[in-house]
Amino acid sequence: MALPNKRRPIGVFDSGLGGLTVVREIAKLLPTEDIVYLGDLAHLPYGNKSQRQITRYSQAALKFLKKFQIKLGVFACNSASATSYRKLASTFSIPMVSVIEPAVGEAVSRSSSGRIGVIGTEATIRSRAYERYIKREDPKARVTSQACPLFVSLVEEGWVNGAITTSIAHHYLAPLKKARVDSVILGCTHYPVLTKTLQKVMGPNVHLVHSGLSTARSVKRLLGKKYLPRGARQNRRTGRIRCFVTDSPNRFQVLGQKFLGRSIGQKVASVQEVRLDV
Amino acid sequence: MALPNKRRPIGVFDSGLGGLTVVREIAKLLPTEDIVYLGDLAHLPYGNKSQRQITRYSQAALKFLKKFQIKLGVFACNSASATSYRKLASTFSIPMVSVIEPAVGEAVSRSSSGRIGVIGTEATIRSRAYERYIKREDPKARVTSQACPLFVSLVEEGWVNGAITTSIAHHYLAPLKKARVDSVILGCTHYPVLTKTLQKVMGPNVHLVHSGLSTARSVKRLLGKKYLPRGARQNRRTGRIRCFVTDSPNRFQVLGQKFLGRSIGQKVASVQEVRLDV
């Protein structure tokens, strides 16, 4: 059954749970919207796969979300945004938002020196997508990028503070400190969990850009531009969040709330396991 | 074309590159045998997936290897061995070897106190497969198990020594030291790379069991039992190693030799990308 355009859900996908930090910000900013989330846990992490493989997985994820008649698609995974967004966004007839452009916009506007740091997975850094977008916004910017493969494991282990995590952060962030960057894009949805440690290592004057919030703002802006937000009459309803995973629904139930936070009005209506047509 | 039984290759699979450490030991012990290796890089790591998902991937891997008329199949991945070997070994009409039973045999025979430690991925430890096999061999054994999810990332980062890796090893191995184990099974094909650090942390009197060598011995024994080793007339030939990966063949080329070592006579004849029927 076809839904009226404005009442269609927003579709969000990520390789795992990290994308829920993006869902959280969208839900806070647009509490009446319905959201369908796909966590591709059967293939996680994307960050150590090839560009071609990530594109294949992202395409399957978008095809799945399309079945829910989504009015807008969000690449909540940095690795997918960096490697596959440009290619896929144009092949689906739905407005799309990646986590990269919004974060770049914030970093460029907040940086006074033009020295910007980017941290992310191997795939994200290798793609140089952040550098490309930053240079487009500010051709004079100087970008220092660093892959931090251990950060995802640290977050999943729950080691977000402590001596070991601080040592690892010092190691990875050394080139950014040396380059005296004044803003750092957290180019992976897992990294905001490490904010305290990262801020301590970088110092209080460096601005850390979480892509979740800036992405949610882009979603709001784009819905407005396309005349797609839910109407005023529906403003009192609370949106519904439906979650689908390609593996480990129980793990998702346990860890999901940690990423989603408790500060949003929406409840997760359901978590269901599905298979993608890769 | 059907090959005579003895001249068929040995099939080996793993989620990634780690299984090459098992291939290395087989190649050293049985230098005339041909080996077909499948690295399922599109789905790695297996260690953070559900049992059902790992079984699905392992089944697809074995089906792929079966096309090469293999005379014996090796589960070179601990997570697959721990979660799927029992179920799948009986459904394929080929002799199979996992990395678990050989390592358990060695650990039990080398332990004088009966206090044995096991380290591995989340999936391996959660499955309790090692404990089950150890108790079967020695009902009085006391087993201390510890998942070490960061070790794989450390190896892939190349951080095999140094202060950070030593700190992390101290953290993970603390329960094993407290239990005063006298042998430790390295229940993940990545871990042998960390041997120096692990031995330093555990002390010189603790025996570390690498499953590669004991698995190769099991392969040799089982081939003999089934009258399947290559005949004496072929003893002068050097076996051929063919490698297939489901993603990132270039990465495999670069890192593969590190795991395979240079001490074997066989050469990797080819690395080819393939898709599995999952």
Chai-1 contact restraints between the chains, C-beta under 6 A:
chainA,res_idxA,chainB,res_idxB,connection_type,confidence,min_distance_angstrom,max_distance_angstrom,comment,restraint_id
A,A42,B,Q53,contact,1.0,0.0,6.0,A-B,restraint_1
A,K49,B,D247,contact,1.0,0.0,6.0,A-B,restraint_2
A,S50,B,D247,contact,1.0,0.0,6.0,A-B,restraint_3
A,S50,B,S248,contact,1.0,0.0,6.0,A-B,restraint_4
A,Q53,B,A42,contact,1.0,0.0,6.0,A-B,restraint_5
A,Q53,B,D247,contact,1.0,0.0,6.0,A-B,restraint_6
A,P149,B,S153,contact,1.0,0.0,6.0,A-B,restraint_7
A,P149,B,E157,contact,1.0,0.0,6.0,A-B,restraint_8
A,L150,B,S153,contact,1.0,0.0,6.0,A-B,restraint_9
A,S153,B,P149,contact,1.0,0.0,6.0,A-B,restraint_10
A,S153,B,L150,contact,1.0,0.0,6.0,A-B,restraint_11
A,S153,B,S153,contact,1.0,0.0,6.0,A-B,restraint_12
A,E157,B,P149,contact,1.0,0.0,6.0,A-B,restraint_13
A,I164,B,S167,contact,1.0,0.0,6.0,A-B,restraint_14
A,I164,B,I168,contact,1.0,0.0,6.0,A-B,restraint_15
A,S167,B,I164,contact,1.0,0.0,6.0,A-B,restraint_16
A,I168,B,I164,contact,1.0,0.0,6.0,A-B,restraint_17
A,D247,B,K49,contact,1.0,0.0,6.0,A-B,restraint_18
A,D247,B,S50,contact,1.0,0.0,6.0,A-B,restraint_19
A,D247,B,Q53,contact,1.0,0.0,6.0,A-B,restraint_20
A,S248,B,S50,contact,1.0,0.0,6.0,A-B,restraint_21
